[in-house]
């Protein structure tokens, strides 16, 4: 259910590595809990983000939630397509629904993230 090539954090974001760039989005579990996503507020290219700090908001028909960065670094790309089609997060959380790409400043932070198996166990405990 959760792609094994990704890492996950306790705020339900996922991370996929592409060299020293981390692609970040929210998990399928998170999008399911939110319901129909109607708006995503993302930062700008060039902004710095820190692990555990908010980088934006996601709004659904049910609620508004903050988005938290699992890693520290500089934003090198944002998924501008979500501005016109925020529902992409619901339709393809691990693909076209990605949110931002950051150039990591501390690769050691990856060790703090969960594997797919650990994330699945974490969700089961939360439920």
NORPE-V385861 format. One record per backbone hydrogen bond with DSSP energy under -1.0 kcal/mol. CO is the residue of the C=O (numbers start at 1). NH is the residue of the N-H. If there is no record, write none. Layout:
BEGIN
CO_NH, CO_NH
END
This chain:
BEGIN
3_6, 7_15, 8_114, 9_12, 12_27, 13_9, 14_25, 15_7, 16_23, 18_21, 20_104, 21_18, 22_102, 23_16, 24_99, 24_100, 25_14, 27_31, 28_32, 29_33, 30_34, 31_35, 36_61, 39_59, 41_57, 44_47, 47_75, 49_73, 50_53, 53_69, 56_67, 57_41, 58_65, 59_38, 59_39, 63_60, 65_58, 67_55, 69_52, 72_105, 73_49, 74_103, 75_46, 77_101, 78_80, 79_82, 80_83, 81_85, 85_88, 86_89, 87_91, 88_92, 92_95, 92_97, 95_98, 99_79, 100_24, 101_76, 101_77, 102_22, 103_74, 106_109, 107_110, 108_111, 109_112, 110_113, 114_8, 115_119, 116_120, 117_121, 118_122, 119_123, 120_124, 121_125, 122_126, 123_127
END
